[in-house]
Amino acid sequence: MKPRILLCLILIPILLVGQPKEELRAVWLTNVDSNVLFSDKSIAEAMDYLASIGINLVFPVVWNKGYTLYPSDVMNQLFGVPIVPAFAGRDPLQRVVIEAHRNGMEVIPWFEFGFSSSYSLNGGHLIGKFPRWASKMRVYNGTSGTYDTVLTVKNGFDWMAGTNPEVQDFLISLVTEVIDKYDVDGVQGDDRLPAMPIEGGYDATTIALYRSEHGGGNPPPDVTNPSWARWRADKLNQFFRRLRDSVKTRGSYLILSSTPSPYPWGYDNYLQDSKTWMNEGIVDHLIPQLYRYNYNDYVYELNRALGYIPPNKRPLFFAGILARVGSYHIRPGLLDSCIRANRDRNVNGESFFFYEALRAEDNRRGDTLKATFYSQPALLPHRNRTIWRPKATIVNEDDLGVKRTGSWRQLNFPGFKPNFYMAADTGYSSISYTFDVPYSAWYDIFVYNIPNYINTTRAPYTVFAADDSSTILVDQTDAKSTGWYKLRSAYLTQGSHTIIRLDNKDIGEGRNVVADATMIMINRKLSSDLVISSVDKKNSLIK
């Protein structure tokens, strides 16, 4: 027995060394001072780069200045504007989801403006249509010697009343719409969701709620009155619990993330009770915005924030690092020091504001991360040492799993990586793609589309699933379908199977059909019960 015991003692450390790290390595994607979301091509390139330097989570903005950054039925019905005008005709969120998941990164949409309706627009179009949604504050009128009630504006931001049930329902409808429409991994609120400037609370709806709970009495005129502040903060906490319920009923795997202002400053100024959010388990992880410009100030804020986190909640705490704002870019040395301070305090992860900082100066900061702290891949801590988003399986048109018949010619034009094939309408030609399906699960099945006016408007892709097959006609002339195009979702069984076939049957006289890369990617909305071990050698996370 002794040799066996000795063998176990030797093997256990080896297995532990082989385990990947657990770290949150995230970045926010904005539509301000950044071009990343303005084209599908830039999104694809950005996701490739982020994955290459070890990032495992992206927070794309989806709610900004009173507009969604995805086509929203809710916004279209209420305001007649389904998406921010600059993105009309596109769906940046869908493209981020595809390209990030293709690379094995999670996607948690970020509702940046939260309860703020606009910036320096007197409430914007939201308050313009629903004046009763406005947050109101009291302002002293030196002429009359009395107080006027006006729209709550703080640091340029115009605010809706987060205590108003209609406003709360509106925000929940946007959050649940995103979850229902997209295969995302969670949602995120920030320093404006939930939040309310402490000066606010004097709108008619909030006053009526207060009176109903205080024997008809009015709210105190002193905005810092402790019981008045506590009452408003509790209303925001109640909203956050309800938001969590709305998220979790759609999938226990969905992460409710929060990146508030640091406590207690966030409470004193915006009634953000993040201490309660952590203590009660309302949020799945907390990323306070520890935005400072030098090391001493950063460490001070980090230590202070950690002081409010119970020991058993430390694994849910991560750091928000300011990497760029305006002309400011964090120095690589400061970036290194901040991450080292995090790890010294067992803070296993951070998120960077924002993406462009990592690409500035020829990727100087991003490449620094790759060469140092992020040199090895890491699992996300909230997934219990499992791989939630394995990289997609891609079969290119020249791979061994591809069989061509008939007359295909390779064109020396950019395709996925690097070119593509084309067949004319003369004589029968087909191409079949065989995949090594890694797990029995539901998959989204994609083809890489390269539109051109000489192509067919009805390219016949046949998908062979576990128990059925179907043919989907794809318009290969439509520029809006450039890049990864989803054919359908299907249940596939583990093993080697022919999944996709494309031919030139009935493509139209004088037309061509184009064949490029194909892809299968696990659909987590349909396969939430699939558990993938972190030591599964089929997954490329393990080196």
RODO-2510 file (C-alpha; in nm, 4 decimals, decimal comma):
residues 543
     n   res          X          Y          Z
     1     m     0,0000     0,0000     0,0000
     2     k     0,2854     0,2426     0,0700
     3     p     0,3866     0,2778    -0,2973
     4     r     0,0270     0,3585    -0,3856
     5     i     0,0023     0,6266    -0,1168
     6     l     0,3302     0,7768    -0,2291
     7     l     0,2050     0,7763    -0,5873
     8     c    -0,1072     0,9680    -0,4864
     9     l     0,0977     1,2256    -0,3001
    10     i     0,3074     1,2809    -0,6090
    11     l     0,0155     1,3006    -0,8512
    12     i    -0,2032     1,5444    -0,6591
    13     p     0,0344     1,8449    -0,6921
    14     i     0,0789     1,7672    -1,0591
    15     l    -0,2954     1,7762    -1,1156
    16     l    -0,3267     2,1039    -0,9252
    17     v    -0,0514     2,2628    -1,1302
    18     g    -0,2387     2,1599    -1,4452
    19     q    -0,5522     2,3424    -1,3367
    20     p    -0,6097     2,6751    -1,5143
    21     k    -0,6388     2,9946    -1,3148
    22     e    -0,9710     3,1442    -1,2125
    23     e    -0,9682     3,5145    -1,2954
    24     l    -1,2140     3,7652    -1,4316
    25     r    -1,0424     3,9527    -1,7141
    26     a    -1,2903     4,1917    -1,8649
    27     v    -1,3203     4,5072    -2,0700
    28     w    -1,6017     4,7529    -2,1379
    29     l    -1,6972     4,8233    -2,4999
    30     t    -1,8318     5,1763    -2,5497
    31     n    -1,9776     5,3787    -2,8343
    32     v    -1,8089     5,6970    -2,7107
    33     d    -1,4456     5,7705    -2,8026
    34     s    -1,4356     5,4272    -2,9640
    35     n    -1,5086     5,2915    -3,3102
    36     v    -1,5225     4,9251    -3,2168
    37     l    -1,9024     4,8931    -3,2317
    38     f    -1,9452     5,0925    -3,5504
    39     s    -1,8741     4,8097    -3,7952
    40     d    -1,9068     4,4333    -3,7906
    41     k    -1,5526     4,4014    -3,9210
    42     s    -1,4083     4,6025    -3,6317
    43     i    -1,6092     4,3965    -3,3829
    44     a    -1,4707     4,0709    -3,5248
    45     e    -1,1132     4,2037    -3,5202
    46     a    -1,1552     4,3340    -3,1665
    47     m    -1,2841     4,0032    -3,0328
    48     d    -0,9964     3,8170    -3,1966
    49     y    -0,7470     4,0531    -3,0352
    50     l    -0,9040     4,0468    -2,6901
    51     a    -0,9111     3,6683    -2,6855
    52     s    -0,5481     3,6601    -2,7972
    53     i    -0,4357     3,8610    -2,4916
    54     g    -0,6321     3,6566    -2,2387
    55     i    -0,9540     3,8579    -2,1947
    56     n    -1,2414     3,6219    -2,1089
    57     l    -1,5390     3,8584    -2,0689
    58     v    -1,6693     4,1659    -2,2498
    59     f    -1,9270     4,4193    -2,1318
    60     p    -2,0764     4,5814    -2,4445
    61     v    -2,2881     4,8919    -2,3890
    62     v    -2,6539     4,8422    -2,4866
    63     w    -2,8289     5,1422    -2,3224
    64     n    -2,6898     5,4901    -2,3673
    65     k    -2,8358     5,8435    -2,3715
    66     g    -3,1925     5,7213    -2,4038
    67     y    -3,1273     5,4764    -2,6877
    68     t    -3,0600     5,1060    -2,7169
    69     l    -2,7613     4,9793    -2,9121
    70     y    -2,9579     4,6808    -3,0383
    71     p    -3,2902     4,6720    -3,2312
    72     s    -3,5467     4,7024    -2,9509
    73     d    -3,9160     4,6279    -2,9882
    74     v    -3,9754     4,7980    -2,6527
    75     m    -3,8146     5,1230    -2,7682
    76     n    -3,9837     5,1047    -3,1066
    77     q    -4,3281     5,0648    -2,9507
    78     l    -4,2796     5,3396    -2,6921
    79     f    -4,0707     5,5936    -2,8820
    80     g    -4,0605     5,4856    -3,2471
    81     v    -3,6798     5,4587    -3,2388
    82     p    -3,5684     5,0943    -3,2205
    83     i    -3,1960     5,1688    -3,2028
    84     v    -2,9595     5,4635    -3,1722
    85     p    -2,9732     5,6311    -3,5164
    86     a    -2,5994     5,5850    -3,5799
    87     f    -2,6545     5,2064    -3,5752
    88     a    -2,9784     5,1934    -3,7744
    89     g    -2,9965     4,8807    -3,9909
    90     r    -2,7372     4,6961    -3,7831
    91     d    -2,7301     4,4854    -3,4679
    92     p    -2,3959     4,5449    -3,2949
    93     l    -2,4939     4,3369    -2,9922
    94     q    -2,5687     4,0293    -3,2021
    95     r    -2,2333     4,0665    -3,3744
    96     v    -2,0495     4,0995    -3,0409
    97     v    -2,2277     3,7883    -2,9119
    98     i    -2,1256     3,5846    -3,2181
    99     e    -1,7655     3,7012    -3,2373
   100     a    -1,6972     3,6892    -2,8634
   101     h    -1,8518     3,3453    -2,8184
   102     r    -1,6634     3,2231    -3,1250
   103     n    -1,3479     3,3084    -2,9320
   104     g    -1,4650     3,1523    -2,6046
   105     m    -1,5393     3,4799    -2,4244
   106     e    -1,8552     3,5518    -2,2280
   107     v    -2,0793     3,8498    -2,3085
   108     i    -2,2629     4,0472    -2,0392
   109     p    -2,4469     4,3486    -2,1867
   110     w    -2,3950     4,6715    -1,9935
   111     f    -2,6896     4,9087    -1,9317
   112     e    -2,4686     5,2121    -1,8970
   113     f    -2,7209     5,4935    -1,8525
   114     g    -2,9527     5,3022    -1,6209
   115     f    -3,2058     5,5454    -1,4718
   116     s    -3,0488     5,8426    -1,6513
   117     s    -3,2560     5,9516    -1,9501
   118     s    -3,0059     6,1751    -2,1267
   119     y    -2,7029     6,3965    -2,0915
   120     s    -2,7583     6,7741    -2,0879
   121     l    -3,0796     6,7479    -2,2926
   122     n    -3,3375     6,8471    -2,0307
   123     g    -3,4508     6,4858    -2,0046
   124     g    -3,4334     6,4064    -2,3748
   125     h    -3,7010     6,2215    -2,5691
   126     l    -3,7835     5,9842    -2,2821
   127     i    -3,8950     6,2605    -2,0445
   128     g    -4,0381     6,4493    -2,3415
   129     k    -4,2937     6,1743    -2,3934
   130     f    -4,3370     6,0702    -2,0296
   131     p    -4,2899     6,3790    -1,8098
   132     r    -4,4161     6,1813    -1,5092
   133     w    -4,1023     5,9647    -1,5328
   134     a    -3,8775     6,2581    -1,4412
   135     s    -3,6911     6,2703    -1,1137
   136     k    -3,7378     6,6033    -0,9398
   137     m    -3,5192     6,7947    -0,6964
   138     r    -3,5727     7,1108    -0,4935
   139     v    -3,3725     7,4207    -0,5916
   140     y    -3,3730     7,7449    -0,3965
   141     n    -3,5087     8,0429    -0,5872
   142     g    -3,3285     8,3525    -0,4653
   143     t    -3,5832     8,5831    -0,6258
   144     s    -3,8911     8,4397    -0,4584
   145     g    -3,7173     8,3088    -0,1502
   146     t    -3,8841     7,9687    -0,2004
   147     y    -3,7856     7,6323    -0,3437
   148     d    -3,8693     7,5316    -0,7014
   149     t    -3,9097     7,1695    -0,8046
   150     v    -3,7097     7,0968    -1,1214
   151     l    -3,5703     6,8053    -1,3203
   152     t    -3,2921     6,6286    -1,1327
   153     v    -2,9638     6,6995    -1,3097
   154     k    -2,6304     6,5969    -1,1622
   155     n    -2,2927     6,6260    -1,3343
   156     g    -2,4773     6,6892    -1,6605
   157     f    -2,6890     6,3729    -1,6427
   158     d    -3,0679     6,4068    -1,6566
   159     w    -3,2478     6,1569    -1,4355
   160     m    -3,5640     5,9546    -1,4332
   161     a    -3,7110     5,8652    -1,0955
   162     g    -3,5738     5,5240    -1,0037
   163     t    -3,8416     5,5030    -0,7339
   164     n    -4,1197     5,5306    -0,9946
   165     p    -4,2717     5,1840    -1,0648
   166     e    -4,3260     5,2752    -1,4323
   167     v    -3,9601     5,3651    -1,4751
   168     q    -3,8557     5,0467    -1,2982
   169     d    -4,0808     4,8371    -1,5224
   170     f    -3,9351     5,0103    -1,8285
   171     l    -3,5767     4,9244    -1,7337
   172     i    -3,6719     4,5667    -1,6494
   173     s    -3,8429     4,5358    -1,9888
   174     l    -3,5192     4,6373    -2,1624
   175     v    -3,3087     4,3964    -1,9567
   176     t    -3,5413     4,1022    -2,0126
   177     e    -3,5726     4,1875    -2,3819
   178     v    -3,1969     4,1491    -2,4218
   179     i    -3,1997     3,8172    -2,2362
   180     d    -3,4936     3,6886    -2,4398
   181     k    -3,3495     3,7942    -2,7770
   182     y    -2,9836     3,7012    -2,7359
   183     d    -2,7806     3,4097    -2,6043
   184     v    -2,5986     3,6279    -2,3524
   185     d    -2,4282     3,5262    -2,0291
   186     g    -2,5809     3,7865    -1,7991
   187     v    -2,6539     4,1586    -1,7671
   188     q    -2,4823     4,4461    -1,5895
   189     g    -2,5899     4,7624    -1,4107
   190     d    -2,3470     5,0348    -1,3144
   191     d    -2,3244     5,3654    -1,1274
   192     r    -2,6672     5,4584    -1,2675
   193     l    -2,8496     5,1239    -1,2308
   194     p    -2,9884     5,1171    -0,9794
   195     a    -2,9078     5,4663    -0,8603
   196     m    -3,0698     5,7989    -0,7814
   197     p    -2,8992     6,1282    -0,7018
   198     i    -2,9550     6,1973    -0,3345
   199     e    -3,0992     6,5349    -0,4391
   200     g    -3,3891     6,3579    -0,6128
   201     g    -3,7135     6,2123    -0,4823
   202     y    -3,9463     6,5118    -0,4991
   203     d    -4,1474     6,4042    -0,8031
   204     a    -4,5207     6,3485    -0,7580
   205     t    -4,5050     5,9695    -0,7812
   206     t    -4,2293     5,9333    -0,5225
   207     i    -4,3980     6,1792    -0,2870
   208     a    -4,7236     5,9843    -0,3161
   209     l    -4,5428     5,6577    -0,2352
   210     y    -4,3747     5,8167     0,0638
   211     r    -4,6978     5,9605     0,1940
   212     s    -4,8714     5,6233     0,1617
   213     e    -4,6109     5,4708     0,3914
   214     h    -4,5781     5,7613     0,6374
   215     g    -4,9309     5,8482     0,7363
   216     g    -4,9664     6,1169     0,4728
   217     g    -4,6497     6,3026     0,5723
   218     n    -4,4227     6,4647     0,3158
   219     p    -4,0590     6,3682     0,2578
   220     p    -3,8091     6,5723     0,4584
   221     p    -3,6717     6,8781     0,2753
   222     d    -3,3200     6,7820     0,3827
   223     v    -3,1970     6,5418     0,1147
   224     t    -2,9364     6,3953     0,3519
   225     n    -3,1909     6,3103     0,6237
   226     p    -3,0835     5,9523     0,7180
   227     s    -3,4309     5,7985     0,7239
   228     w    -3,5276     5,9694     0,3964
   229     a    -3,2074     5,8502     0,2305
   230     r    -3,2629     5,5014     0,3694
   231     w    -3,6209     5,4896     0,2395
   232     r    -3,5149     5,5821    -0,1150
   233     a    -3,2179     5,3430    -0,1108
   234     d    -3,4507     5,0642     0,0047
   235     k    -3,6785     5,1333    -0,2916
   236     l    -3,3784     5,0900    -0,5209
   237     n    -3,2831     4,7694    -0,3376
   238     q    -3,6354     4,6365    -0,3866
   239     f    -3,6065     4,7121    -0,7562
   240     f    -3,2734     4,5314    -0,7757
   241     r    -3,4199     4,2228    -0,6086
   242     r    -3,7039     4,2265    -0,8589
   243     l    -3,4589     4,2698    -1,1445
   244     r    -3,2598     3,9733    -1,0170
   245     d    -3,5759     3,7620    -1,0059
   246     s    -3,6575     3,8630    -1,3647
   247     v    -3,3080     3,7622    -1,4746
   248     k    -3,2817     3,4362    -1,2829
   249     t    -3,6241     3,3077    -1,3884
   250     r    -3,4859     3,3123    -1,7422
   251     g    -3,1811     3,1099    -1,6451
   252     s    -2,9979     3,0476    -1,3202
   253     y    -2,6740     3,0604    -1,5196
   254     l    -2,7289     3,4286    -1,6085
   255     i    -2,4941     3,6563    -1,4152
   256     l    -2,6257     3,9739    -1,2572
   257     s    -2,3197     4,1962    -1,2526
   258     s    -2,2841     4,5393    -1,0972
   259     t    -2,0180     4,8063    -1,1340
   260     p    -2,1282     5,0795    -0,8943
   261     s    -1,9549     5,3803    -0,7512
   262     p    -1,7424     5,2742    -0,4521
   263     y    -1,9235     5,2358    -0,1226
   264     p    -1,9996     5,4444     0,0856
   265     w    -1,9500     5,7316    -0,1593
   266     g    -2,2043     5,5748    -0,3943
   267     y    -2,4596     5,5563    -0,1129
   268     d    -2,3982     5,9092     0,0113
   269     n    -2,4311     6,0604    -0,3369
   270     y    -2,6425     5,8193    -0,5434
   271     l    -2,8180     5,6006    -0,2837
   272     q    -2,6347     5,2938    -0,4173
   273     d    -2,6440     5,0427    -0,1323
   274     s    -2,3883     4,8032    -0,2799
   275     k    -2,2980     4,6761     0,0674
   276     t    -2,6496     4,5321     0,0974
   277     w    -2,6339     4,3980    -0,2580
   278     m    -2,3321     4,1911    -0,1634
   279     n    -2,4532     4,0871     0,1822
   280     e    -2,7893     3,9685     0,0506
   281     g    -2,6524     3,8035    -0,2643
   282     i    -2,8492     4,0302    -0,4967
   283     v    -2,5511     4,0524    -0,7340
   284     d    -2,3356     3,7671    -0,8607
   285     h    -2,0282     3,9820    -0,8731
   286     l    -1,9375     4,3380    -0,7852
   287     i    -1,6873     4,5494    -0,9801
   288     p    -1,6679     4,8910    -0,8105
   289     q    -1,5260     5,1693    -1,0235
   290     l    -1,1935     5,2279    -0,8491
   291     y    -1,1060     5,4966    -1,1000
   292     r    -0,7897     5,6718    -0,9837
   293     y    -0,4894     5,8208    -1,1617
   294     n    -0,2054     5,7112    -0,9342
   295     y    -0,1071     5,4032    -0,7378
   296     n    -0,1539     5,5376    -0,3843
   297     d    -0,5056     5,6595    -0,4544
   298     y    -0,5936     5,3318    -0,6266
   299     v    -0,4715     5,1202    -0,3352
   300     y    -0,6557     5,3452    -0,0898
   301     e    -0,9838     5,2921    -0,2768
   302     l    -0,9164     4,9203    -0,3178
   303     n    -0,8504     4,8694     0,0530
   304     r    -1,1490     5,0793     0,1481
   305     a    -1,3808     4,8869    -0,0856
   306     l    -1,2560     4,5529     0,0432
   307     g    -1,3246     4,6668     0,3975
   308     y    -1,6977     4,6474     0,3287
   309     i    -1,6871     4,2984     0,1751
   310     p    -1,7475     4,0009     0,4096
   311     p    -1,4761     3,7320     0,3828
   312     n    -1,7167     3,4803     0,2308
   313     k    -1,8056     3,7297    -0,0444
   314     r    -1,4472     3,8126    -0,1458
   315     p    -1,4538     3,5714    -0,4444
   316     l    -1,7356     3,7837    -0,5940
   317     f    -1,5375     4,1081    -0,5739
   318     f    -1,3350     4,2412    -0,8672
   319     a    -1,1778     4,5766    -0,9469
   320     g    -1,2798     4,8362    -1,2034
   321     i    -0,9656     5,0017    -1,3412
   322     l    -0,9645     5,3307    -1,5308
   323     a    -0,7441     5,2707    -1,8335
   324     r    -0,8565     5,5589    -2,0510
   325     v    -1,0743     5,8680    -2,0392
   326     g    -1,0379     6,1624    -2,2737
   327     s    -0,6667     6,2064    -2,3425
   328     y    -0,5648     6,0065    -2,0348
   329     h    -0,4135     5,6600    -2,0828
   330     i    -0,2959     5,4540    -1,7888
   331     r     0,0805     5,4102    -1,7795
   332     p     0,1838     5,0450    -1,8354
   333     g     0,3761     5,0578    -1,5082
   334     l     0,0677     5,1738    -1,3186
   335     l    -0,1418     4,9083    -1,4918
   336     d     0,1026     4,6432    -1,3733
   337     s     0,1056     4,7821    -1,0191
   338     c    -0,2740     4,7930    -0,9935
   339     i    -0,3124     4,4305    -1,1015
   340     r    -0,0346     4,3271    -0,8654
   341     a    -0,2148     4,5089    -0,5823
   342     n    -0,5310     4,3182    -0,6716
   343     r    -0,3589     3,9791    -0,6629
   344     d    -0,1744     4,0607    -0,3387
   345     r    -0,5194     4,1051    -0,1812
   346     n    -0,6687     3,7930    -0,3432
   347     v    -0,8753     4,0005    -0,5839
   348     n    -0,8774     3,7633    -0,8767
   349     g    -0,9775     3,9834    -1,1609
   350     e    -1,0485     4,3255    -1,3000
   351     s    -1,2341     4,5044    -1,5766
   352     f    -1,0824     4,7861    -1,7788
   353     f    -1,2559     5,1034    -1,8822
   354     f    -1,2347     5,0894    -2,1740
   355     y    -1,1384     4,8860    -2,4837
   356     e    -0,9469     5,1544    -2,6731
   357     a    -0,6921     5,1816    -2,3918
   358     l    -0,5698     4,8305    -2,4716
   359     r    -0,5231     4,9149    -2,8406
   360     a    -0,3585     5,2553    -2,8012
   361     e     0,0059     5,3018    -2,8989
   362     d     0,0126     4,9904    -3,1136
   363     n    -0,1553     4,7666    -2,8517
   364     r     0,1039     4,8561    -2,5896
   365     r    -0,1154     4,7910    -2,2840
   366     g    -0,2968     4,4913    -2,4233
   367     d     0,0259     4,3255    -2,5278
   368     t     0,1698     4,4007    -2,1830
   369     l    -0,1175     4,2091    -2,0227
   370     k    -0,0584     3,9178    -2,2570
   371     a     0,3119     3,9072    -2,1706
   372     t     0,2595     3,9297    -1,7949
   373     f    -0,0483     3,8648    -1,5835
   374     y    -0,2602     3,7216    -1,8656
   375     s     0,0040     3,4998    -2,0231
   376     q    -0,1948     3,1862    -1,9355
   377     p    -0,5677     3,1303    -1,9976
   378     a    -0,8109     3,1615    -1,7090
   379     l    -1,1552     3,0332    -1,6203
   380     l    -1,4172     3,2812    -1,5073
   381     p    -1,4618     3,2506    -1,1289
   382     h    -1,8408     3,2481    -1,1444
   383     r    -1,8533     2,9197    -1,3410
   384     n    -1,7406     2,6796    -1,0658
   385     r    -1,4279     2,5629    -1,2512
   386     t    -1,6223     2,4673    -1,5622
   387     i    -1,5970     2,6037    -1,9149
   388     w    -1,9207     2,7806    -1,9940
   389     r    -1,8296     2,9174    -2,3362
   390     p    -1,5968     2,6814    -2,5202
   391     k    -1,4531     2,8181    -2,8394
   392     a    -1,6621     2,7497    -3,1475
   393     t    -1,5727     2,4626    -3,3793
   394     i    -1,4901     2,5933    -3,7266
   395     v    -1,4436     2,3945    -4,0447
   396     n    -1,2896     2,5961    -4,3256
   397     e    -1,3508     2,5220    -4,6915
   398     d    -1,0021     2,3688    -4,7308
   399     d    -1,0016     2,1544    -4,4165
   400     l    -0,9802     1,7769    -4,4159
   401     g    -1,3430     1,7522    -4,3094
   402     v    -1,4611     1,9018    -4,6387
   403     k    -1,5629     1,7103    -4,9518
   404     r    -1,6190     1,8885    -5,2829
   405     t    -1,7776     1,7557    -5,5983
   406     g    -1,8132     1,9273    -5,9353
   407     s    -1,6443     2,2485    -6,0453
   408     w    -1,5354     2,4775    -5,7657
   409     r    -1,2695     2,7397    -5,8143
   410     q    -1,0830     2,9153    -5,5385
   411     l    -1,0880     3,2927    -5,5608
   412     n    -0,7966     3,5005    -5,4422
   413     f    -1,0210     3,7418    -5,2536
   414     p    -1,0520     3,7773    -4,8769
   415     g    -1,2817     3,5288    -4,7107
   416     f    -1,2791     3,4100    -4,3525
   417     k    -0,9253     3,2668    -4,3449
   418     p    -0,8096     3,3458    -4,6046
   419     n    -1,0104     3,2837    -4,9270
   420     f    -1,3250     3,1047    -5,0503
   421     y    -1,4642     2,8881    -5,3312
   422     m    -1,7181     2,9699    -5,5986
   423     a    -1,9274     2,7513    -5,8300
   424     a    -2,1379     2,8614    -6,1263
   425     d    -2,4857     2,7366    -6,2130
   426     t    -2,3559     2,4992    -6,4851
   427     g    -2,3199     2,1311    -6,3885
   428     y    -2,3873     1,9977    -6,0416
   429     s    -2,1429     2,1020    -5,7695
   430     s    -2,1627     2,0426    -5,3966
   431     i    -1,9537     2,0885    -5,0854
   432     s    -2,0064     1,9038    -4,7565
   433     y    -1,8633     1,9911    -4,4143
   434     t    -1,7902     1,7240    -4,1555
   435     f    -1,7439     1,8314    -3,7934
   436     d    -1,5927     1,6638    -3,4937
   437     v    -1,8805     1,7579    -3,2632
   438     p    -1,7213     1,7893    -2,9168
   439     y    -2,0353     1,7450    -2,7015
   440     s    -2,3935     1,6311    -2,7443
   441     a    -2,5803     1,9588    -2,7149
   442     w    -2,7780     2,2286    -2,8924
   443     y    -2,5678     2,4333    -3,1335
   444     d    -2,6107     2,7440    -3,3426
   445     i    -2,4968     2,6624    -3,6948
   446     f    -2,3298     2,9340    -3,9023
   447     v    -2,1825     2,9859    -4,2461
   448     y    -1,9462     3,2643    -4,3426
   449     n    -2,1154     3,4795    -4,6053
   450     i    -1,9386     3,7022    -4,8599
   451     p    -2,2104     3,8916    -5,0478
   452     n    -2,1668     4,0063    -5,4041
   453     y    -2,4152     4,1135    -5,6694
   454     i    -2,3099     3,8230    -5,8975
   455     n    -2,4027     3,5636    -5,6350
   456     t    -2,7287     3,3777    -5,5924
   457     t    -3,0120     3,5063    -5,3815
   458     r    -3,0995     3,1492    -5,2782
   459     a    -2,7903     2,9510    -5,1824
   460     p    -2,9291     2,6148    -5,0618
   461     y    -2,7610     2,5105    -4,7351
   462     t    -2,8814     2,1773    -4,5982
   463     v    -2,8289     2,1205    -4,2252
   464     f    -2,8181     1,7628    -4,0962
   465     a    -2,9120     1,7493    -3,7287
   466     a    -2,9386     1,4536    -3,4927
   467     d    -3,2893     1,3588    -3,6006
   468     d    -3,3797     1,5775    -3,8985
   469     s    -3,2507     1,7811    -4,1888
   470     s    -3,3611     2,1103    -4,3365
   471     t    -3,2627     2,3374    -4,6233
   472     i    -3,2166     2,7097    -4,5669
   473     l    -3,1907     2,9511    -4,8594
   474     v    -2,9392     3,2304    -4,8042
   475     d    -2,9225     3,5513    -5,0016
   476     q    -2,5561     3,5815    -5,0966
   477     t    -2,6107     3,9270    -5,2460
   478     d    -2,7312     4,0982    -4,9272
   479     a    -2,4547     4,3093    -4,7739
   480     k    -2,6367     4,3072    -4,4394
   481     s    -2,5616     3,9360    -4,4061
   482     t    -2,1833     3,9750    -4,4402
   483     g    -1,9777     3,7558    -4,2079
   484     w    -2,1106     3,4817    -3,9838
   485     y    -2,4697     3,4057    -4,0814
   486     k    -2,6824     3,1817    -3,8624
   487     l    -2,8660     2,9061    -4,0463
   488     r    -3,0494     2,7534    -3,7504
   489     s    -3,0140     2,5934    -3,4081
   490     a    -3,0009     2,2149    -3,3928
   491     y    -2,9247     1,9332    -3,1536
   492     l    -2,6032     1,7551    -3,2522
   493     t    -2,4573     1,4403    -3,1026
   494     q    -2,0934     1,3990    -3,0096
   495     g    -1,8720     1,2509    -3,2777
   496     s    -1,7825     1,2999    -3,6426
   497     h    -2,0821     1,4017    -3,8536
   498     t    -2,1551     1,5768    -4,1804
   499     i    -2,3511     1,8803    -4,0648
   500     i    -2,3709     2,1170    -4,3647
   501     r    -2,4009     2,0687    -4,7396
   502     l    -2,4148     2,3426    -5,0012
   503     d    -2,4789     2,2900    -5,3713
   504     n    -2,5623     2,4926    -5,6796
   505     k    -2,9033     2,3438    -5,7479
   506     d    -3,1617     2,6034    -5,8590
   507     i    -2,9372     2,8984    -5,7758
   508     g    -3,0557     3,0921    -6,0831
   509     e    -2,9265     3,1289    -6,4348
   510     g    -2,5982     3,3140    -6,4574
   511     r    -2,5565     3,3161    -6,0799
   512     n    -2,2768     3,1867    -5,8592
   513     v    -2,2729     3,0227    -5,5201
   514     v    -1,9962     3,0888    -5,2695
   515     a    -1,8581     2,8453    -5,0107
   516     d    -1,6446     2,9592    -4,7188
   517     a    -1,5967     2,8595    -4,3555
   518     t    -1,8688     2,7027    -4,1416
   519     m    -1,9110     2,6993    -3,7653
   520     i    -2,1002     2,5301    -3,4833
   521     m    -2,1267     2,7052    -3,1473
   522     i    -2,3004     2,5830    -2,8332
   523     n    -2,6307     2,7556    -2,7621
   524     r    -2,6400     2,8014    -2,3854
   525     k    -3,0043     2,9065    -2,3724
   526     l    -3,0904     2,5613    -2,5033
   527     s    -2,8037     2,3688    -2,3384
   528     s    -2,7755     2,5329    -1,9971
   529     d    -2,7379     2,1924    -1,8277
   530     l    -2,4254     2,0950    -2,0237
   531     v    -2,1238     2,0765    -1,7912
   532     i    -1,7796     2,0992    -1,9515
   533     s    -1,4892     2,0141    -1,7231
   534     s    -1,1995     2,2564    -1,7057
   535     v    -0,9619     1,9662    -1,7671
   536     d    -1,1450     1,8480    -2,0800
   537     k    -0,8640     1,8089    -2,3321
   538     k    -1,1034     1,8632    -2,6215
   539     n    -1,1240     2,2283    -2,5221
   540     s    -0,8519     2,4651    -2,6351
   541     l    -0,8480     2,6516    -2,3026
   542     i    -0,6220     2,3796    -2,1664
   543     k    -0,2718     2,4194    -2,3030
***
